[in-house]
Amino acid sequence: MMTWLFWAVTARASATCQSPNVLDTLVVSSWNTWGLPAPMSKDRKARFKRIDEDLEAPDADLVALQEVWGGAKPLLPRVQLIAREEDSGLAFVSPKRTLRDISFHPFVVSGRFEGWKTKGVLAAMSELADGTELMVVNTHFQAGRSERWARNRASDTDVLLEAVDGWDGPVLVAGDFNFYSESPTDGENAERLWDAGFADVAETLGAVAITYPRERERFDRIYLRSGDDVCLQPLDLDVHDYQGMRLSDHRRVMATIQATRDGTPIPAE
């Protein structure tokens, strides 16, 4: 049976920007760091030492991190993590971009180990090179394969859409969505993001790849929504699998994004 993911990749039209007036080009990375304590993760101290070294001079303008839980935060001393006091596991690393007006929007948690932490949506405002405001969002949806947990992610989708509601400018969303390819409910969750104007970078570029090898799923994603007279368009996507030490159970996702002025999105044929 054709899955919702296959349909989305083959049948969905992507958007392009028709204006040559380039405002900015930025590189954005999303990475679930596997920051759970042992025995739920392995070699956290050694891995985070390597991650911290990697983030000291990041090759991205903006990095959205997940699973930087309370016990993992001290293991990343060289970078400034912008997160709320809640133990959300969410953090931004932004040495090249100023972030302000930070807000946290918690999920409604329903059972399981998800209740141990405060997952949600971390939002902030940044700027493009010309001063145009850009909303950036980092999130980590609730986990679980069953439809029961997928319904939790429907609630998470509500929170994400509420967090960006009222902002008409461009928006960039990165994170671990825990969407399962065979789940009808997760298919609906992804469709709701599309209907709200968010384009999946991997789908737009035709570069869908597994980001969570353990279950051969594409949990880690970057979404773009153009706004006002600014069009956001992906130029490139890389799903990075580190060689040598296994730094995380997730692969890092990195996208190059171009922003143009007066670039009305037009559907590709």
BASEZA-488357 format. One record per atom (N, C-alpha, C): residue in three letters; atom name; x, y, z. Coordinates in pm, whole numbers. Layout:
BASEZA-488357
> ALA,CA,X,Y,Z $
...
END
This chain:
BASEZA-488357
> MET,N,86,-119,0 $
> MET,CA,0,0,0 $
> MET,C,90,124,0 $
> MET,N,54,222,-77 $
> MET,CA,133,344,-85 $
> MET,C,124,421,45 $
> THR,N,236,451,106 $
> THR,CA,236,525,231 $
> THR,C,218,673,205 $
> TRP,N,177,745,313 $
> TRP,CA,160,889,300 $
> TRP,C,290,958,265 $
> LEU,N,404,900,312 $
> LEU,CA,533,963,282 $
> LEU,C,564,954,134 $
> PHE,N,538,835,73 $
> PHE,CA,565,820,-69 $
> PHE,C,478,914,-151 $
> TRP,N,350,923,-109 $
> TRP,CA,259,1015,-179 $
> TRP,C,310,1157,-172 $
> ALA,N,355,1197,-51 $
> ALA,CA,397,1335,-32 $
> ALA,C,516,1369,-121 $
> VAL,N,609,1275,-133 $
> VAL,CA,730,1302,-211 $
> VAL,C,701,1304,-359 $
> THR,N,612,1215,-406 $
> THR,CA,592,1202,-550 $
> THR,C,485,1294,-605 $
> ALA,N,385,1329,-522 $
> ALA,CA,271,1403,-574 $
> ALA,C,269,1549,-535 $
> ARG,N,341,1585,-432 $
> ARG,CA,333,1722,-381 $
> ARG,C,420,1816,-465 $
> ALA,N,365,1929,-499 $
> ALA,CA,442,2030,-572 $
> ALA,C,525,2110,-475 $
> SER,N,644,2144,-515 $
> SER,CA,730,2227,-432 $
> SER,C,713,2372,-474 $
> ALA,N,773,2461,-396 $
> ALA,CA,762,2604,-426 $
> ALA,C,897,2660,-467 $
> THR,N,894,2756,-555 $
> THR,CA,1016,2825,-595 $
> THR,C,995,2975,-576 $
> CYS,N,1104,3050,-576 $
> CYS,CA,1097,3195,-560 $
> CYS,C,1132,3260,-693 $
> GLN,N,1047,3349,-738 $
> GLN,CA,1066,3406,-871 $
> GLN,C,1152,3531,-871 $
> SER,N,1183,3590,-754 $
> SER,CA,1260,3712,-751 $
> SER,C,1410,3685,-743 $
> PRO,N,1491,3758,-822 $
> PRO,CA,1637,3743,-814 $
> PRO,C,1698,3827,-702 $
> ASN,N,1615,3902,-629 $
> ASN,CA,1665,3992,-526 $
> ASN,C,1696,3914,-399 $
> VAL,N,1818,3864,-388 $
> VAL,CA,1857,3779,-275 $
> VAL,C,1887,3865,-153 $
> LEU,N,1819,3836,-43 $
> LEU,CA,1841,3908,83 $
> LEU,C,1951,3843,166 $
> ASP,N,1954,3710,166 $
> ASP,CA,2044,3641,257 $
> ASP,C,2049,3494,219 $
> THR,N,2159,3431,256 $
> THR,CA,2171,3285,247 $
> THR,C,2223,3236,381 $
> LEU,N,2153,3142,441 $
> LEU,CA,2194,3093,571 $
> LEU,C,2192,2942,575 $
> VAL,N,2279,2887,658 $
> VAL,CA,2287,2742,677 $
> VAL,C,2229,2710,814 $
> VAL,N,2137,2615,815 $
> VAL,CA,2065,2578,937 $
> VAL,C,2084,2429,962 $
> SER,N,2108,2394,1087 $
> SER,CA,2130,2255,1124 $
> SER,C,2033,2215,1234 $
> SER,N,1983,2092,1227 $
> SER,CA,1901,2034,1334 $
> SER,C,1963,1902,1376 $
> TRP,N,1976,1884,1509 $
> TRP,CA,2048,1766,1558 $
> TRP,C,1994,1722,1693 $
> ASN,N,1942,1601,1697 $
> ASN,CA,1906,1536,1823 $
> ASN,C,2033,1474,1879 $
> THR,N,2079,1524,1994 $
> THR,CA,2211,1489,2045 $
> THR,C,2216,1360,2127 $
> TRP,N,2101,1294,2147 $
> TRP,CA,2099,1170,2226 $
> TRP,C,2153,1198,2367 $
> GLY,N,2091,1300,2430 $
> GLY,CA,2141,1346,2559 $
> GLY,C,2080,1276,2678 $
> LEU,N,2018,1161,2657 $
> LEU,CA,1961,1085,2768 $
> LEU,C,2071,1025,2855 $
> PRO,N,2046,1007,2983 $
> PRO,CA,2147,944,3070 $
> PRO,C,2157,794,3043 $
> ALA,N,2267,735,3084 $
> ALA,CA,2284,590,3074 $
> ALA,C,2181,522,3165 $
> PRO,N,2130,405,3126 $
> PRO,CA,2167,323,3009 $
> PRO,C,2088,354,2884 $
> MET,N,2008,463,2886 $
> MET,CA,1925,495,2769 $
> MET,C,2008,550,2654 $
> SER,N,2125,603,2683 $
> SER,CA,2221,640,2579 $
> SER,C,2358,588,2621 $
> LYS,N,2454,598,2532 $
> LYS,CA,2587,543,2558 $
> LYS,C,2693,653,2547 $
> ASP,N,2793,643,2635 $
> ASP,CA,2913,728,2626 $
> ASP,C,2878,876,2616 $
> ARG,N,2780,921,2695 $
> ARG,CA,2733,1059,2681 $
> ARG,C,2844,1160,2707 $
> LYS,N,2925,1139,2809 $
> LYS,CA,3029,1235,2841 $
> LYS,C,3129,1249,2727 $
> ALA,N,3176,1136,2674 $
> ALA,CA,3273,1140,2564 $
> ALA,C,3210,1197,2437 $
> ARG,N,3086,1158,2411 $
> ARG,CA,3020,1207,2289 $
> ARG,C,2998,1357,2295 $
> PHE,N,2953,1406,2412 $
> PHE,CA,2925,1548,2423 $
> PHE,C,3052,1633,2420 $
> LYS,N,3163,1575,2460 $
> LYS,CA,3291,1645,2445 $
> LYS,C,3319,1669,2297 $
> ARG,N,3294,1569,2215 $
> ARG,CA,3313,1583,2071 $
> ARG,C,3210,1677,2009 $
> ILE,N,3086,1668,2055 $
> ILE,CA,2982,1756,2004 $
> ILE,C,3015,1901,2037 $
> ASP,N,3061,1924,2160 $
> ASP,CA,3097,2059,2201 $
> ASP,C,3210,2114,2114 $
> GLU,N,3308,2032,2083 $
> GLU,CA,3417,2074,1997 $
> GLU,C,3366,2107,1857 $
> ASP,N,3270,2028,1810 $
> ASP,CA,3213,2051,1678 $
> ASP,C,3136,2183,1674 $
> LEU,N,3067,2215,1784 $
> LEU,CA,2984,2334,1789 $
> LEU,C,3062,2460,1825 $
> GLU,N,3187,2445,1867 $
> GLU,CA,3267,2563,1903 $
> GLU,C,3285,2653,1781 $
> ALA,N,3304,2593,1665 $
> ALA,CA,3314,2669,1540 $
> ALA,C,3218,2603,1441 $
> PRO,N,3088,2619,1461 $
> PRO,CA,2990,2546,1380 $
> PRO,C,2992,2589,1235 $
> ASP,N,2961,2493,1147 $
> ASP,CA,2955,2524,1005 $
> ASP,C,2814,2564,964 $
> ALA,N,2731,2602,1062 $
> ALA,CA,2597,2651,1035 $
> ALA,C,2576,2785,1104 $
> ASP,N,2493,2870,1044 $
> ASP,CA,2461,2998,1106 $
> ASP,C,2375,2979,1230 $
> LEU,N,2291,2877,1226 $
> LEU,CA,2198,2850,1336 $
> LEU,C,2187,2700,1353 $
> VAL,N,2204,2654,1478 $
> VAL,CA,2193,2512,1509 $
> VAL,C,2081,2492,1610 $
> ALA,N,1986,2405,1576 $
> ALA,CA,1879,2368,1667 $
> ALA,C,1912,2231,1725 $
> LEU,N,1927,2226,1857 $
> LEU,CA,1962,2102,1924 $
> LEU,C,1844,2049,2004 $
> GLN,N,1831,1916,2007 $
> GLN,CA,1732,1851,2092 $
> GLN,C,1803,1752,2185 $
> GLU,N,1733,1717,2291 $
> GLU,CA,1783,1625,2394 $
> GLU,C,1908,1677,2466 $
> VAL,N,1917,1808,2479 $
> VAL,CA,2018,1865,2568 $
> VAL,C,1949,1880,2704 $
> TRP,N,1925,1766,2769 $
> TRP,CA,1854,1765,2896 $
> TRP,C,1939,1825,3006 $
> GLY,N,1878,1844,3123 $
> GLY,CA,1947,1911,3233 $
> GLY,C,2083,1853,3264 $
> GLY,N,2094,1721,3266 $
> GLY,CA,2222,1658,3297 $
> GLY,C,2324,1669,3185 $
> ALA,N,2278,1701,3064 $
> ALA,CA,2369,1711,2950 $
> ALA,C,2419,1853,2929 $
> LYS,N,2346,1954,2977 $
> LYS,CA,2385,2093,2952 $
> LYS,C,2527,2125,2999 $
> PRO,N,2570,2080,3120 $
> PRO,CA,2706,2112,3164 $
> PRO,C,2815,2051,3076 $
> LEU,N,2778,1954,2992 $
> LEU,CA,2877,1889,2907 $
> LEU,C,2904,1967,2778 $
> LEU,N,2835,2078,2761 $
> LEU,CA,2857,2164,2644 $
> LEU,C,2900,2304,2691 $
> PRO,N,3017,2316,2753 $
> PRO,CA,3056,2443,2815 $
> PRO,C,3101,2551,2718 $
> ARG,N,3138,2514,2597 $
> ARG,CA,3201,2612,2508 $
> ARG,C,3101,2691,2424 $
> VAL,N,2978,2651,2427 $
> VAL,CA,2880,2721,2345 $
> VAL,C,2772,2778,2434 $
> GLN,N,2710,2884,2387 $
> GLN,CA,2601,2946,2461 $
> GLN,C,2470,2886,2413 $
> LEU,N,2404,2815,2502 $
> LEU,CA,2277,2753,2468 $
> LEU,C,2164,2845,2513 $
> ILE,N,2074,2871,2425 $
> ILE,CA,1964,2961,2456 $
> ILE,C,1840,2876,2480 $
> ALA,N,1802,2859,2604 $
> ALA,CA,1688,2775,2638 $
> ALA,C,1624,2827,2765 $
> ARG,N,1502,2789,2788 $
> ARG,CA,1432,2829,2907 $
> ARG,C,1473,2742,3025 $
> GLU,N,1427,2782,3145 $
> GLU,CA,1459,2706,3266 $
> GLU,C,1394,2568,3263 $
> GLU,N,1280,2553,3192 $
> GLU,CA,1218,2423,3182 $
> GLU,C,1316,2325,3119 $
> ASP,N,1313,2200,3165 $
> ASP,CA,1404,2101,3110 $
> ASP,C,1344,2045,2981 $
> SER,N,1347,2128,2877 $
> SER,CA,1286,2092,2750 $
> SER,C,1378,2012,2660 $
> GLY,N,1508,2018,2688 $
> GLY,CA,1605,1955,2599 $
> GLY,C,1633,2035,2473 $
> LEU,N,1568,2151,2458 $
> LEU,CA,1580,2232,2337 $
> LEU,C,1680,2345,2356 $
> ALA,N,1763,2368,2256 $
> ALA,CA,1862,2475,2264 $
> ALA,C,1897,2523,2124 $
> PHE,N,1932,2648,2114 $
> PHE,CA,1987,2705,1990 $
> PHE,C,2134,2737,2011 $
> VAL,N,2214,2714,1912 $
> VAL,CA,2351,2762,1907 $
> VAL,C,2356,2859,1790 $
> SER,N,2387,2985,1820 $
> SER,CA,2375,3087,1716 $
> SER,C,2488,3189,1725 $
> PRO,N,2612,3150,1692 $
> PRO,CA,2724,3243,1700 $
> PRO,C,2722,3349,1590 $
> LYS,N,2650,3322,1483 $
> LYS,CA,2650,3413,1369 $
> LYS,C,2521,3494,1356 $
> ARG,N,2422,3460,1439 $
> ARG,CA,2292,3527,1431 $
> ARG,C,2246,3565,1571 $
> THR,N,2194,3685,1586 $
> THR,CA,2140,3729,1713 $
> THR,C,1999,3675,1730 $
> LEU,N,1970,3620,1849 $
> LEU,CA,1837,3571,1881 $
> LEU,C,1780,3653,1996 $
> ARG,N,1652,3683,1988 $
> ARG,CA,1585,3761,2093 $
> ARG,C,1440,3717,2104 $
> ASP,N,1370,3775,2201 $
> ASP,CA,1227,3746,2220 $
> ASP,C,1201,3596,2226 $
> ILE,N,1277,3528,2310 $
> ILE,CA,1267,3384,2322 $
> ILE,C,1141,3347,2400 $
> SER,N,1068,3248,2350 $
> SER,CA,948,3201,2419 $
> SER,C,942,3049,2414 $
> PHE,N,885,2991,2519 $
> PHE,CA,872,2846,2526 $
> PHE,C,725,2810,2540 $
> HIS,N,682,2710,2462 $
> HIS,CA,543,2668,2458 $
> HIS,C,537,2518,2488 $
> PRO,N,498,2479,2609 $
> PRO,CA,501,2337,2647 $
> PRO,C,389,2257,2581 $
> PHE,N,419,2128,2557 $
> PHE,CA,318,2037,2507 $
> PHE,C,226,1990,2619 $
> VAL,N,110,1940,2579 $
> VAL,CA,21,1870,2672 $
> VAL,C,65,1723,2669 $
> VAL,N,125,1677,2778 $
> VAL,CA,188,1544,2781 $
> VAL,C,86,1442,2828 $
> SER,N,85,1327,2762 $
> SER,CA,-9,1221,2797 $
> SER,C,67,1091,2823 $
> GLY,N,107,1072,2952 $
> GLY,CA,164,944,2991 $
> GLY,C,306,918,2944 $
> ARG,N,353,797,2976 $
> ARG,CA,484,747,2939 $
> ARG,C,595,832,2998 $
> PHE,N,717,806,2955 $
> PHE,CA,832,877,3009 $
> PHE,C,838,1022,2963 $
> GLU,N,754,1059,2865 $
> GLU,CA,753,1197,2818 $
> GLU,C,723,1294,2932 $
> GLY,N,648,1246,3035 $
> GLY,CA,612,1332,3147 $
> GLY,C,728,1367,3237 $
> TRP,N,842,1300,3221 $
> TRP,CA,959,1329,3303 $
> TRP,C,1022,1462,3265 $
> LYS,N,1003,1503,3142 $
> LYS,CA,1064,1625,3092 $
> LYS,C,954,1721,3046 $
> THR,N,994,1839,2999 $
> THR,CA,897,1939,2954 $
> THR,C,922,1967,2806 $
> LYS,N,878,1874,2722 $
> LYS,CA,893,1895,2579 $
> LYS,C,801,2007,2532 $
> GLY,N,837,2066,2419 $
> GLY,CA,754,2174,2368 $
> GLY,C,815,2239,2246 $
> VAL,N,787,2367,2231 $
> VAL,CA,833,2447,2117 $
> VAL,C,912,2566,2171 $
> LEU,N,1035,2581,2124 $
> LEU,CA,1120,2694,2161 $
> LEU,C,1127,2788,2040 $
> ALA,N,1077,2910,2056 $
> ALA,CA,1071,3006,1945 $
> ALA,C,1154,3129,1978 $
> ALA,N,1208,3192,1876 $
> ALA,CA,1286,3315,1894 $
> ALA,C,1280,3395,1765 $
> MET,N,1319,3520,1776 $
> MET,CA,1326,3607,1658 $
> MET,C,1473,3630,1623 $
> SER,N,1500,3627,1495 $
> SER,CA,1632,3658,1443 $
> SER,C,1615,3759,1328 $
> GLU,N,1723,3783,1256 $
> GLU,CA,1717,3877,1144 $
> GLU,C,1796,3823,1026 $
> LEU,N,1746,3853,907 $
> LEU,CA,1822,3828,786 $
> LEU,C,1926,3939,770 $
> ALA,N,2010,3926,670 $
> ALA,CA,2122,4019,654 $
> ALA,C,2078,4164,637 $
> ASP,N,1958,4185,581 $
> ASP,CA,1911,4322,558 $
> ASP,C,1827,4375,673 $
> GLY,N,1816,4297,782 $
> GLY,CA,1738,4341,897 $
> GLY,C,1597,4288,901 $
> THR,N,1554,4218,797 $
> THR,CA,1421,4158,796 $
> THR,C,1409,4054,907 $
> GLU,N,1299,4060,982 $
> GLU,CA,1282,3968,1094 $
> GLU,C,1245,3828,1045 $
> LEU,N,1306,3730,1110 $
> LEU,CA,1284,3589,1079 $
> LEU,C,1253,3517,1210 $
> MET,N,1140,3445,1214 $
> MET,CA,1111,3363,1331 $
> MET,C,1177,3227,1314 $
> VAL,N,1246,3182,1419 $
> VAL,CA,1310,3050,1417 $
> VAL,C,1251,2968,1530 $
> VAL,N,1226,2840,1502 $
> VAL,CA,1158,2753,1596 $
> VAL,C,1232,2620,1606 $
> ASN,N,1244,2570,1726 $
> ASN,CA,1307,2441,1754 $
> ASN,C,1206,2358,1833 $
> THR,N,1189,2230,1795 $
> THR,CA,1091,2147,1866 $
> THR,C,1133,2002,1868 $
> HIS,N,1073,1927,1959 $
> HIS,CA,1095,1783,1971 $
> HIS,C,962,1721,2010 $
> PHE,N,891,1666,1910 $
> PHE,CA,760,1609,1934 $
> PHE,C,770,1483,2020 $
> GLN,N,659,1448,2082 $
> GLN,CA,654,1330,2168 $
> GLN,C,675,1202,2086 $
> ALA,N,738,1103,2148 $
> ALA,CA,780,982,2079 $
> ALA,C,676,870,2092 $
> GLY,N,696,764,2014 $
> GLY,CA,611,646,2023 $
> GLY,C,553,607,1889 $
> ARG,N,559,478,1855 $
> ARG,CA,515,431,1724 $
> ARG,C,364,420,1710 $
> SER,N,292,388,1818 $
> SER,CA,150,356,1807 $
> SER,C,67,479,1771 $
> GLU,N,-56,454,1728 $
> GLU,CA,-146,563,1695 $
> GLU,C,-180,647,1817 $
> ARG,N,-175,586,1934 $
> ARG,CA,-198,664,2056 $
> ARG,C,-96,774,2069 $
> TRP,N,30,742,2046 $
> TRP,CA,135,843,2057 $
> TRP,C,130,939,1939 $
> ALA,N,86,890,1824 $
> ALA,CA,71,980,1709 $
> ALA,C,-36,1085,1738 $
> ARG,N,-138,1048,1814 $
> ARG,CA,-240,1146,1853 $
> ARG,C,-180,1251,1947 $
> ASN,N,-84,1210,2031 $
> ASN,CA,-10,1310,2110 $
> ASN,C,60,1409,2018 $
> ARG,N,116,1358,1909 $
> ARG,CA,185,1447,1815 $
> ARG,C,87,1538,1741 $
> ALA,N,-38,1496,1731 $
> ALA,CA,-140,1587,1677 $
> ALA,C,-157,1706,1771 $
> SER,N,-155,1679,1902 $
> SER,CA,-160,1787,2000 $
> SER,C,-35,1874,1992 $
> ASP,N,82,1810,1971 $
> ASP,CA,206,1885,1956 $
> ASP,C,199,1977,1834 $
> THR,N,138,1928,1727 $
> THR,CA,121,2009,1607 $
> THR,C,37,2132,1637 $
> ASP,N,-67,2113,1720 $
> ASP,CA,-149,2227,1762 $
> ASP,C,-64,2334,1829 $
> VAL,N,23,2290,1922 $
> VAL,CA,106,2385,1996 $
> VAL,C,202,2458,1903 $
> LEU,N,262,2384,1810 $
> LEU,CA,354,2447,1714 $
> LEU,C,283,2554,1632 $
> LEU,N,166,2521,1580 $
> LEU,CA,93,2617,1497 $
> LEU,C,46,2736,1578 $
> GLU,N,11,2714,1704 $
> GLU,CA,-27,2825,1791 $
> GLU,C,92,2916,1820 $
> ALA,N,212,2855,1830 $
> ALA,CA,333,2934,1860 $
> ALA,C,367,3032,1748 $
> VAL,N,335,2996,1624 $
> VAL,CA,367,3083,1510 $
> VAL,C,247,3165,1466 $
> ASP,N,132,3140,1528 $
> ASP,CA,11,3212,1489 $
> ASP,C,26,3361,1516 $
> GLY,N,-17,3441,1422 $
> GLY,CA,-10,3586,1439 $
> GLY,C,116,3647,1381 $
> TRP,N,215,3565,1344 $
> TRP,CA,336,3616,1280 $
> TRP,C,325,3595,1130 $
> ASP,N,327,3704,1054 $
> ASP,CA,307,3696,910 $
> ASP,C,438,3695,832 $
> GLY,N,551,3711,902 $
> GLY,CA,680,3710,835 $
> GLY,C,730,3568,811 $
> PRO,N,852,3554,758 $
> PRO,CA,907,3421,729 $
> PRO,C,937,3343,857 $
> VAL,N,921,3211,849 $
> VAL,CA,941,3123,964 $
> VAL,C,1025,3003,922 $
> LEU,N,1120,2966,1008 $
> LEU,CA,1200,2846,989 $
> LEU,C,1180,2756,1110 $
> VAL,N,1143,2631,1087 $
> VAL,CA,1118,2535,1195 $
> VAL,C,1211,2416,1178 $
> ALA,N,1282,2378,1284 $
> ALA,CA,1371,2263,1280 $
> ALA,C,1345,2176,1402 $
> GLY,N,1368,2046,1389 $
> GLY,CA,1353,1963,1507 $
> GLY,C,1332,1816,1476 $
> ASP,N,1303,1742,1582 $
> ASP,CA,1274,1599,1576 $
> ASP,C,1123,1584,1591 $
> PHE,N,1056,1545,1482 $
> PHE,CA,910,1539,1481 $
> PHE,C,856,1400,1514 $
> ASN,N,940,1299,1513 $
> ASN,CA,897,1163,1546 $
> ASN,C,779,1116,1461 $
> PHE,N,769,1165,1337 $
> PHE,CA,664,1121,1247 $
> PHE,C,701,984,1188 $
> TYR,N,610,887,1202 $
> TYR,CA,631,754,1145 $
> TYR,C,569,745,1007 $
> SER,N,641,686,914 $
> SER,CA,601,684,774 $
> SER,C,474,605,749 $
> GLU,N,443,505,833 $
> GLU,CA,324,423,812 $
> GLU,C,206,466,898 $
> SER,N,218,574,971 $
> SER,CA,112,618,1060 $
> SER,C,15,712,989 $
> PRO,N,-113,676,977 $
> PRO,CA,-211,768,916 $
> PRO,C,-222,900,992 $
> THR,N,-217,892,1125 $
> THR,CA,-228,1015,1204 $
> THR,C,-108,1105,1182 $
> ASP,N,13,1048,1175 $
> ASP,CA,130,1130,1148 $
> ASP,C,125,1187,1007 $
> GLY,N,65,1112,914 $
> GLY,CA,45,1167,781 $
> GLY,C,-43,1290,786 $
> GLU,N,-147,1285,867 $
> GLU,CA,-235,1400,885 $
> GLU,C,-162,1515,954 $
> ASN,N,-77,1481,1051 $
> ASN,CA,1,1586,1119 $
> ASN,C,90,1661,1020 $
> ALA,N,158,1584,934 $
> ALA,CA,245,1647,834 $
> ALA,C,163,1730,735 $
> GLU,N,46,1680,698 $
> GLU,CA,-39,1754,606 $
> GLU,C,-87,1885,667 $
> ARG,N,-111,1886,796 $
> ARG,CA,-154,2009,862 $
> ARG,C,-45,2115,856 $
> LEU,N,81,2074,869 $
> LEU,CA,191,2168,856 $
> LEU,C,196,2224,714 $
> TRP,N,178,2136,616 $
> TRP,CA,176,2179,476 $
> TRP,C,63,2276,452 $
> ASP,N,-56,2244,504 $
> ASP,CA,-173,2331,485 $
> ASP,C,-153,2467,551 $
> ALA,N,-70,2472,657 $
> ALA,CA,-42,2598,725 $
> ALA,C,69,2677,656 $
> GLY,N,117,2626,543 $
> GLY,CA,216,2699,464 $
> GLY,C,359,2654,481 $
> PHE,N,382,2545,558 $
> PHE,CA,518,2499,583 $
> PHE,C,560,2394,481 $
> ALA,N,668,2420,411 $
> ALA,CA,723,2327,313 $
> ALA,C,838,2249,375 $
> ASP,N,834,2119,361 $
> ASP,CA,939,2030,410 $
> ASP,C,1058,2041,316 $
> VAL,N,1173,2081,368 $
> VAL,CA,1292,2104,284 $
> VAL,C,1330,1978,207 $
> ALA,N,1330,1863,273 $
> ALA,CA,1370,1739,207 $
> ALA,C,1276,1704,92 $
> GLU,N,1146,1723,113 $
> GLU,CA,1050,1694,7 $
> GLU,C,1065,1793,-108 $
> THR,N,1084,1920,-75 $
> THR,CA,1097,2022,-178 $
> THR,C,1216,1993,-270 $
> LEU,N,1324,1946,-211 $
> LEU,CA,1446,1918,-288 $
> LEU,C,1449,1776,-345 $
> GLY,N,1351,1693,-309 $
> GLY,CA,1355,1554,-351 $
> GLY,C,1472,1480,-289 $
> ALA,N,1502,1514,-162 $
> ALA,CA,1621,1459,-95 $
> ALA,C,1583,1390,36 $
> VAL,N,1472,1315,35 $
> VAL,CA,1427,1246,155 $
> VAL,C,1526,1135,191 $
> ALA,N,1568,1133,318 $
> ALA,CA,1665,1033,364 $
> ALA,C,1637,998,509 $
> ILE,N,1672,878,549 $
> ILE,CA,1654,833,686 $
> ILE,C,1744,913,779 $
> THR,N,1687,958,890 $
> THR,CA,1767,1032,990 $
> THR,C,1777,957,1122 $
> TYR,N,1694,854,1140 $
> TYR,CA,1697,773,1263 $
> TYR,C,1716,627,1222 $
> PRO,N,1841,583,1207 $
> PRO,CA,1869,451,1151 $
> PRO,C,1808,335,1229 $
> ARG,N,1794,349,1360 $
> ARG,CA,1744,238,1441 $
> ARG,C,1608,189,1392 $
> GLU,N,1522,282,1350 $
> GLU,CA,1389,243,1302 $
> GLU,C,1368,279,1156 $
> ARG,N,1475,321,1090 $
> ARG,CA,1472,356,949 $
> ARG,C,1359,455,919 $
> GLU,N,1358,563,998 $
> GLU,CA,1256,666,985 $
> GLU,C,1322,802,964 $
> ARG,N,1243,895,914 $
> ARG,CA,1290,1032,890 $
> ARG,C,1224,1123,994 $
> PHE,N,1278,1122,1115 $
> PHE,CA,1221,1200,1224 $
> PHE,C,1265,1347,1218 $
> ASP,N,1387,1372,1175 $
> ASP,CA,1450,1504,1187 $
> ASP,C,1426,1584,1059 $
> ARG,N,1365,1702,1075 $
> ARG,CA,1319,1776,959 $
> ARG,C,1341,1926,976 $
> ILE,N,1341,1995,863 $
> ILE,CA,1343,2141,860 $
> ILE,C,1230,2186,770 $
> TYR,N,1149,2278,821 $
> TYR,CA,1035,2332,746 $
> TYR,C,1054,2482,725 $
> LEU,N,1003,2532,612 $
> LEU,CA,1011,2674,580 $
> LEU,C,872,2727,547 $
> ARG,N,845,2848,594 $
> ARG,CA,724,2917,552 $
> ARG,C,759,3059,512 $
> SER,N,732,3095,389 $
> SER,CA,754,3231,343 $
> SER,C,652,3323,407 $
> GLY,N,684,3453,412 $
> GLY,CA,591,3546,475 $
> GLY,C,611,3687,428 $
> ASP,N,503,3766,435 $
> ASP,CA,504,3902,384 $
> ASP,C,559,3901,242 $
> ASP,N,664,3975,214 $
> ASP,CA,720,3975,78 $
> ASP,C,855,3904,74 $
> VAL,N,878,3814,171 $
> VAL,CA,1003,3739,176 $
> VAL,C,975,3592,146 $
> CYS,N,1049,3537,53 $
> CYS,CA,1034,3398,14 $
> CYS,C,1156,3319,62 $
> LEU,N,1132,3209,132 $
> LEU,CA,1239,3120,176 $
> LEU,C,1241,2997,85 $
> GLN,N,1358,2966,33 $
> GLN,CA,1372,2854,-59 $
> GLN,C,1496,2772,-24 $
> PRO,N,1484,2640,-14 $
> PRO,CA,1602,2558,14 $
> PRO,C,1688,2539,-111 $
> LEU,N,1818,2546,-91 $
> LEU,CA,1911,2523,-200 $
> LEU,C,1978,2387,-191 $
> ASP,N,1996,2338,-67 $
> ASP,CA,2071,2214,-50 $
> ASP,C,2034,2153,84 $
> LEU,N,2042,2020,93 $
> LEU,CA,2017,1948,217 $
> LEU,C,2119,1836,232 $
> ASP,N,2174,1824,352 $
> ASP,CA,2272,1719,381 $
> ASP,C,2230,1647,508 $
> VAL,N,2223,1515,501 $
> VAL,CA,2199,1433,619 $
> VAL,C,2332,1370,656 $
> HIS,N,2388,1418,767 $
> HIS,CA,2527,1390,800 $
> HIS,C,2539,1274,897 $
> ASP,N,2617,1176,860 $
> ASP,CA,2643,1060,945 $
> ASP,C,2791,1063,982 $
> TYR,N,2821,1095,1108 $
> TYR,CA,2959,1109,1149 $
> TYR,C,3035,977,1138 $
> GLN,N,3157,987,1094 $
> GLN,CA,3246,872,1089 $
> GLN,C,3319,860,1223 $
> GLY,N,3365,741,1253 $
> GLY,CA,3436,722,1380 $
> GLY,C,3337,707,1494 $
> MET,N,3353,787,1598 $
> MET,CA,3266,777,1714 $
> MET,C,3122,807,1675 $
> ARG,N,3032,725,1726 $
> ARG,CA,2890,747,1703 $
> ARG,C,2843,858,1797 $
> LEU,N,2828,981,1744 $
> LEU,CA,2799,1094,1829 $
> LEU,C,2653,1101,1873 $
> SER,N,2563,1038,1798 $
> SER,CA,2422,1038,1835 $
> SER,C,2354,921,1767 $
> ASP,N,2234,887,1816 $
> ASP,CA,2155,785,1747 $
> ASP,C,2074,847,1633 $
> HIS,N,2083,980,1617 $
> HIS,CA,2021,1050,1505 $
> HIS,C,2129,1107,1415 $
> ARG,N,2099,1116,1288 $
> ARG,CA,2187,1186,1196 $
> ARG,C,2156,1335,1197 $
> ARG,N,2256,1416,1177 $
> ARG,CA,2238,1561,1175 $
> ARG,C,2186,1605,1038 $
> VAL,N,2088,1693,1039 $
> VAL,CA,2030,1746,916 $
> VAL,C,2077,1891,900 $
> MET,N,2128,1924,781 $
> MET,CA,2177,2059,754 $
> MET,C,2123,2108,620 $
> ALA,N,2067,2229,620 $
> ALA,CA,2009,2284,498 $
> ALA,C,2064,2423,470 $
> THR,N,2083,2451,343 $
> THR,CA,2118,2586,298 $
> THR,C,1992,2653,246 $
> ILE,N,1960,2770,303 $
> ILE,CA,1835,2839,274 $
> ILE,C,1865,2975,211 $
> GLN,N,1789,3009,108 $
> GLN,CA,1802,3141,47 $
> GLN,C,1674,3221,69 $
> ALA,N,1690,3347,107 $
> ALA,CA,1577,3437,125 $
> ALA,C,1580,3543,17 $
> THR,N,1467,3564,-49 $
> THR,CA,1458,3666,-154 $
> THR,C,1343,3762,-123 $
> ARG,N,1356,3884,-171 $
> ARG,CA,1252,3985,-154 $
> ARG,C,1157,3982,-273 $
> ASP,N,1029,4004,-246 $
> ASP,CA,927,4005,-351 $
> ASP,C,928,3877,-430 $
> GLY,N,957,3768,-362 $
> GLY,CA,960,3638,-430 $
> GLY,C,837,3558,-393 $
> THR,N,727,3583,-460 $
> THR,CA,604,3511,-431 $
> THR,C,621,3363,-465 $
> PRO,N,593,3272,-371 $
> PRO,CA,606,3130,-402 $
> PRO,C,511,3091,-516 $
> ILE,N,563,3021,-615 $
> ILE,CA,479,2975,-725 $
> ILE,C,493,2824,-735 $
> PRO,N,383,2750,-742 $
> PRO,CA,389,2604,-747 $
> PRO,C,466,2555,-868 $
> ALA,N,550,2455,-847 $
> ALA,CA,620,2393,-960 $
> ALA,C,523,2301,-1033 $
> GLU,N,541,2290,-1163 $
> GLU,CA,451,2204,-1241 $
> GLU,C,486,2058,-1216 $
END
